[in-house]
Amino acid sequence: MLIETREVTTSRQLRAFIGFPLSLYKGSPYYVPSLYMDEQYALRKDKNFAFEHCEAKYWLAYRDGKVVGRVAAILNHKHIEKWGQPYLRFGWLDFVDDPAVVEALMGEVEGWARQLGLAAVHGPLGFTDMDREGMLVEGFEEPGTLATNYNFPYYPAHLERLGYTKDVDWVEYQISLPAEPNEKVERACELVMRRLKLRLLKIKNKRELLKIAMDIFHLLDEEYGHLYGTVPLSERQMQAYIDMYFGFAIPAFIPVVVDEHDRMVAFGISMPSFTRALQKGRGSLLPFGFWHLWRAMKKNYQADLYLVAIRSEYQGKGVNALLMSQLMVAMRKFGIRKVESNPELESNDAVRSQWKNFDARQHKRRRCFIKTLEAAPPV
């Protein structure tokens, strides 16, 4: 049947764009919807400060008047400037199991890339590294998280048929939390703090956390700068993420390490899992979404790791073990038994190696695909 694509230009179309996965994945025990307000922030030009250096187009695919797919294309000028790669990003890709649908959607993305004179298309990626990224290629029977996409097994097969190949992979682990603290590890952490003249910052409440939130993002921006696809965040972007997410933060789940001059050396950000809460609320805060999220923050057996950053000169010196030790203390008190690592680059051996000391299983893998466009003129 004929597939029609339409560029998203109205609020009504944008609502259809955001809402399409809810119908596509209806009944799936593994799909975790994004919060609707987060999707609106990311996709609306009047809300997302990334549009200060990005351009974007979105398309919906229709068959017999019914939405059967969606895709976003993002021209990130900061990425091209930083990495010297004249690429167009794609993201928010979802579609029914029909090769004609994905071919029509990616045809729109590739067509725009050619109009712009770009050399390649890659994704799934967002506007920034804070957006969901990567397509699931392993772990289709594992529940997702707040931070990650879920997709059906037919997705990568359709992309590969269109000529897309692996650019980079992220892997994810599920870690079983030890029931008791390891005294040897505890003593080692105390030694690390004495030797390096470090201390754990005492954060009593969210008000005190908000005072250092911008320092957290500055350290994150600095230490994540070499990772695949990252672009620097503006102060306005940092503040927007603080406003969006730190209201859910639990200070005990965010250990911060400072040096003898009170300079931030490292931090870790984790939260109780919102997987079940988001599934129950279908990504909406109303009418009961707030209650599900609140309950997840009060009683949970699983937590998610989101971000860990350590200043370069302190890496490989035991600071990461110090952060993990503090997180485990807080999680045990909360009743956490399982921890999701969320995506980490398969090439990041320093991060992946930390799980060898835990009861951990690598249970998911997601991929960023790339396709070189033939005869693209130089930019």
C-alpha positions as CSV (number, residue, x, y, z in Angstrom):
1,M,0.0,0.0,0.0
2,L,1.1,3.6,-0.7
3,I,3.1,5.2,2.2
4,E,2.7,9.0,2.5
5,T,5.2,11.1,4.5
6,R,4.3,14.5,5.9
7,E,6.6,16.9,7.6
8,V,5.5,17.9,11.1
9,T,4.5,21.6,11.0
10,T,1.6,21.9,13.5
11,S,1.0,21.3,17.2
12,R,-1.5,18.6,16.4
13,Q,1.0,16.7,14.3
14,L,3.6,17.1,17.0
15,R,1.3,15.5,19.5
16,A,0.8,12.6,17.1
17,F,4.5,12.4,16.6
18,I,5.1,12.1,20.4
19,G,2.2,9.8,21.0
20,F,2.8,7.3,18.2
21,P,5.0,4.9,20.2
22,L,2.3,4.5,22.9
23,S,0.1,2.7,20.3
24,L,3.0,0.9,18.6
25,Y,4.2,-0.7,21.8
26,K,0.8,-1.1,23.5
27,G,1.0,-4.2,25.7
28,S,4.8,-4.5,25.6
29,P,6.2,-5.3,29.0
30,Y,9.6,-3.9,27.9
31,Y,8.9,-0.5,26.4
32,V,9.3,2.5,28.7
33,P,7.7,5.7,27.5
34,S,9.4,9.0,27.8
35,L,7.7,11.7,29.9
36,Y,5.5,13.7,27.5
37,M,6.8,17.0,29.0
38,D,10.4,15.8,28.3
39,E,9.5,15.1,24.7
40,Q,7.9,18.4,24.3
41,Y,11.0,20.2,25.7
42,A,13.3,18.3,23.3
43,L,11.3,18.7,20.1
44,R,9.9,22.3,20.4
45,K,12.0,25.0,19.0
46,D,10.6,27.5,21.5
47,K,11.6,25.3,24.5
48,N,14.9,23.5,23.7
49,F,17.9,25.7,23.9
50,A,19.8,23.3,21.6
51,F,18.0,25.1,18.7
52,E,20.5,27.9,19.3
53,H,22.9,25.7,17.3
54,C,20.7,23.0,15.8
55,E,18.1,22.7,13.0
56,A,15.6,19.9,12.9
57,K,12.8,18.4,10.8
58,Y,10.3,15.7,11.8
59,W,8.2,13.5,9.6
60,L,5.2,11.2,10.1
61,A,4.5,8.2,7.8
62,Y,0.9,7.4,7.0
63,R,-0.9,4.4,5.5
64,D,-4.6,4.7,4.7
65,G,-4.7,7.9,6.9
66,K,-3.2,6.2,9.9
67,V,0.2,7.0,11.4
68,V,2.6,4.1,10.9
69,G,6.0,5.7,11.6
70,R,8.0,8.7,12.6
71,V,11.5,10.1,12.4
72,A,13.4,13.2,13.4
73,A,16.5,14.6,11.6
74,I,18.9,17.0,13.4
75,L,21.6,19.2,11.9
76,N,23.8,19.9,14.9
77,H,26.3,22.6,13.9
78,K,28.3,22.1,17.2
79,H,28.9,18.5,16.3
80,I,30.2,19.4,12.8
81,E,32.4,22.1,14.3
82,K,33.8,20.0,17.1
83,W,34.3,16.6,15.3
84,G,34.8,17.8,11.7
85,Q,32.1,15.4,10.6
86,P,29.5,16.8,8.1
87,Y,26.8,14.4,9.3
88,L,23.1,14.6,9.8
89,R,21.6,12.9,12.9
90,F,18.4,10.9,13.0
91,G,16.4,10.0,16.1
92,W,13.0,9.4,17.4
93,L,12.7,6.6,14.8
94,D,9.7,4.3,15.2
95,F,7.8,2.3,12.6
96,V,5.6,-0.7,12.0
97,D,7.2,-3.8,10.6
98,D,7.0,-2.8,6.9
99,P,10.1,-2.1,4.8
100,A,8.2,0.5,2.8
101,V,7.6,2.6,5.9
102,V,11.2,2.8,7.1
103,E,12.4,3.3,3.6
104,A,10.1,6.3,3.1
105,L,11.1,7.9,6.5
106,M,14.8,7.4,6.0
107,G,14.4,8.6,2.5
108,E,13.2,12.0,3.8
109,V,16.2,12.1,6.2
110,E,18.7,11.3,3.5
111,G,17.1,13.6,1.1
112,W,17.5,16.6,3.5
113,A,21.1,15.5,4.2
114,R,21.9,15.6,0.5
115,Q,20.3,19.0,0.1
116,L,22.6,20.2,2.8
117,G,25.6,18.7,1.1
118,L,26.4,16.4,4.0
119,A,28.5,13.3,3.8
120,A,26.6,10.8,6.0
121,V,23.6,10.1,8.2
122,H,24.0,8.6,11.7
123,G,21.9,7.7,14.6
124,P,19.7,7.2,16.6
125,L,21.0,10.3,18.3
126,G,19.4,13.3,20.0
127,F,20.2,16.9,20.2
128,T,22.7,16.3,23.0
129,D,24.1,13.3,24.9
130,M,21.4,13.8,27.5
131,D,18.8,12.6,25.0
132,R,18.0,8.9,24.4
133,E,20.4,7.4,21.9
134,G,21.2,4.1,20.2
135,M,19.1,1.4,18.7
136,L,18.6,-1.8,20.7
137,V,20.3,-4.8,18.9
138,E,20.5,-7.2,21.9
139,G,18.3,-7.5,25.0
140,F,14.8,-7.3,23.4
141,E,13.3,-9.1,26.3
142,E,14.7,-6.8,29.0
143,P,12.7,-3.8,30.3
144,G,14.0,-0.4,29.3
145,T,14.8,2.6,31.6
146,L,14.0,6.3,31.8
147,A,17.2,7.0,29.9
148,T,17.0,4.5,27.1
149,N,15.0,3.7,23.9
150,Y,13.3,0.4,23.4
151,N,12.6,-1.0,19.9
152,F,11.4,-4.2,18.4
153,P,13.9,-6.7,16.9
154,Y,13.0,-5.9,13.3
155,Y,14.3,-2.3,13.6
156,P,18.0,-3.0,13.0
157,A,17.3,-5.5,10.3
158,H,15.4,-2.9,8.3
159,L,18.1,-0.3,8.7
160,E,20.8,-2.7,7.6
161,R,18.8,-3.5,4.5
162,L,18.9,0.2,3.7
163,G,22.7,0.2,3.9
164,Y,23.3,1.3,7.5
165,T,26.2,-0.2,9.3
166,K,27.6,-0.1,12.8
167,D,29.4,3.1,13.9
168,V,29.6,2.5,17.6
169,D,27.9,0.3,20.3
170,W,26.9,0.9,23.9
171,V,26.5,-2.0,26.3
172,E,24.4,-2.1,29.5
173,Y,24.7,-4.2,32.7
174,Q,22.4,-5.3,35.4
175,I,24.3,-5.5,38.8
176,S,23.1,-7.4,41.8
177,L,23.8,-5.3,44.9
178,P,25.8,-7.2,47.6
179,A,23.7,-7.7,50.7
180,E,26.6,-6.6,53.0
181,P,29.4,-4.0,52.6
182,N,32.8,-5.3,51.7
183,E,35.1,-4.3,54.6
184,K,38.2,-4.6,52.4
185,V,36.7,-2.1,49.9
186,E,35.6,0.2,52.7
187,R,39.2,0.3,54.1
188,A,40.6,0.9,50.6
189,C,38.2,3.9,50.1
190,E,39.3,5.4,53.4
191,L,42.9,5.1,52.2
192,V,42.1,6.7,48.9
193,M,40.5,9.7,50.7
194,R,43.5,10.2,53.0
195,R,46.1,9.7,50.3
196,L,44.5,12.1,47.8
197,K,43.2,14.5,50.5
198,L,39.6,14.1,49.4
199,R,36.3,14.2,51.3
200,L,32.7,13.4,50.6
201,L,30.5,16.5,50.4
202,K,27.7,16.3,52.9
203,I,24.5,17.2,51.0
204,K,21.6,17.4,53.5
205,N,18.7,18.3,51.1
206,K,17.7,19.3,47.6
207,R,18.4,23.0,48.3
208,E,22.0,22.3,49.0
209,L,22.2,20.0,46.0
210,L,20.9,22.7,43.7
211,K,23.7,25.0,44.9
212,I,26.3,22.7,43.3
213,A,24.2,21.4,40.4
214,M,25.9,23.8,37.9
215,D,29.3,22.6,39.0
216,I,28.2,19.0,38.3
217,F,27.3,19.9,34.8
218,H,30.5,21.8,34.2
219,L,32.5,18.7,35.3
220,L,30.3,16.5,33.2
221,D,30.8,18.7,30.1
222,E,34.6,18.7,30.7
223,E,35.1,15.0,31.3
224,Y,32.6,13.6,28.7
225,G,33.9,15.8,25.9
226,H,35.9,13.0,24.3
227,L,33.0,10.5,24.1
228,Y,31.2,9.7,20.9
229,G,28.9,12.3,19.6
230,T,29.1,14.7,22.6
231,V,28.7,18.4,22.1
232,P,29.3,21.1,24.8
233,L,26.2,22.3,26.6
234,S,25.4,26.0,27.0
235,E,24.7,27.4,30.5
236,R,21.0,27.7,29.5
237,Q,20.9,24.1,28.5
238,M,22.5,23.1,31.8
239,Q,20.0,25.1,33.8
240,A,17.1,23.6,31.8
241,Y,18.3,20.1,32.7
242,I,18.7,21.0,36.3
243,D,15.1,22.4,36.4
244,M,13.8,19.3,34.6
245,Y,15.4,16.5,36.6
246,F,16.9,17.7,39.9
247,G,13.4,18.0,41.4
248,F,13.3,14.1,41.4
249,A,16.8,13.8,42.9
250,I,17.5,12.1,46.2
251,P,20.7,13.7,47.7
252,A,21.9,10.4,49.2
253,F,21.9,8.9,45.7
254,I,24.2,11.6,44.4
255,P,27.6,11.3,46.1
256,V,30.0,14.2,45.4
257,V,33.7,14.2,46.2
258,V,35.8,17.4,46.6
259,D,39.5,18.0,47.2
260,E,41.1,19.9,50.0
261,H,40.2,23.2,48.3
262,D,36.6,22.2,48.0
263,R,36.9,21.8,44.2
264,M,34.6,19.2,42.8
265,V,36.6,16.1,41.9
266,A,33.9,13.5,41.1
267,F,30.2,12.8,41.3
268,G,27.7,10.0,40.6
269,I,24.0,10.4,39.8
270,S,21.6,7.6,40.4
271,M,17.8,7.3,41.2
272,P,15.4,4.7,42.1
273,S,14.1,3.1,38.9
274,F,11.2,4.8,37.2
275,T,10.6,2.0,34.7
276,R,7.4,0.6,36.2
277,A,6.1,4.1,37.1
278,L,6.5,5.4,33.5
279,Q,4.8,2.3,32.1
280,K,1.9,2.6,34.5
281,G,1.5,6.4,33.8
282,R,2.1,5.9,30.0
283,G,4.6,8.8,30.1
284,S,2.0,11.3,31.4
285,L,2.0,13.0,34.8
286,L,-1.8,13.2,34.9
287,P,-4.0,11.9,36.3
288,F,-1.9,9.4,38.3
289,G,1.6,9.7,36.8
290,F,2.9,11.9,39.6
291,W,1.7,9.3,42.2
292,H,3.4,6.5,40.4
293,L,6.7,8.5,40.2
294,W,6.4,9.5,43.9
295,R,5.8,5.9,44.9
296,A,8.8,4.7,42.9
297,M,10.9,7.2,44.9
298,K,9.7,5.9,48.2
299,K,9.7,2.1,47.6
300,N,11.8,0.3,45.0
301,Y,14.0,-2.7,44.6
302,Q,15.9,-1.4,41.6
303,A,17.9,1.7,40.9
304,D,19.4,3.3,37.7
305,L,22.9,4.8,37.3
306,Y,22.8,7.8,35.1
307,L,26.0,9.8,35.1
308,V,29.4,9.4,36.7
309,A,32.3,11.8,36.1
310,I,35.8,12.0,37.6
311,R,38.2,14.7,37.0
312,S,40.9,13.5,34.6
313,E,43.9,13.7,37.1
314,Y,42.0,11.5,39.6
315,Q,41.0,8.8,37.2
316,G,42.4,5.3,37.9
317,K,43.2,6.2,41.5
318,G,40.3,4.5,43.3
319,V,37.8,7.5,43.2
320,N,35.3,5.5,41.2
321,A,35.3,2.8,43.9
322,L,34.7,5.5,46.4
323,L,31.6,6.7,44.5
324,M,30.3,3.2,44.1
325,S,30.8,2.4,47.8
326,Q,28.8,5.4,48.8
327,L,26.0,4.6,46.3
328,M,25.8,1.1,47.6
329,V,25.4,2.4,51.2
330,A,22.5,4.6,50.2
331,M,20.9,1.9,48.0
332,R,21.0,-0.7,50.8
333,K,19.2,1.6,53.2
334,F,16.6,2.1,50.5
335,G,16.1,-1.6,49.9
336,I,17.7,-1.7,46.4
337,R,18.7,-5.1,45.2
338,K,19.3,-4.5,41.4
339,V,21.1,-1.7,39.6
340,E,20.9,-0.9,35.9
341,S,24.1,0.7,34.6
342,N,22.5,2.3,31.5
343,P,24.5,2.7,28.3
344,E,28.3,2.9,28.3
345,L,30.5,2.7,25.3
346,E,31.8,-0.8,24.6
347,S,35.3,0.8,24.0
348,N,35.3,2.4,27.4
349,D,37.3,-0.3,29.2
350,A,37.8,1.8,32.3
351,V,34.1,2.0,33.0
352,R,33.3,-1.5,31.9
353,S,36.1,-3.0,34.0
354,Q,34.5,-1.8,37.3
355,W,31.7,-4.4,37.0
356,K,34.2,-7.4,37.1
357,N,34.1,-7.1,40.9
358,F,30.3,-7.4,41.0
359,D,27.7,-10.0,40.2
360,A,26.9,-8.3,36.9
361,R,25.5,-9.5,33.6
362,Q,25.8,-7.6,30.3
363,H,22.2,-7.9,29.1
364,K,21.7,-5.2,26.5
365,R,23.5,-3.7,23.5
366,R,22.5,-0.7,21.5
367,R,24.0,0.7,18.3
368,C,24.5,4.0,16.5
369,F,24.3,3.3,12.7
370,I,25.9,5.3,9.9
371,K,25.3,5.5,6.2
372,T,27.7,7.3,3.8
373,L,25.8,9.2,1.1
374,E,27.2,8.7,-2.3
375,A,28.8,11.6,-4.2
376,A,28.1,14.1,-1.4
377,P,29.9,17.3,-2.2
378,P,32.4,18.6,0.4
379,V,31.1,21.1,3.0
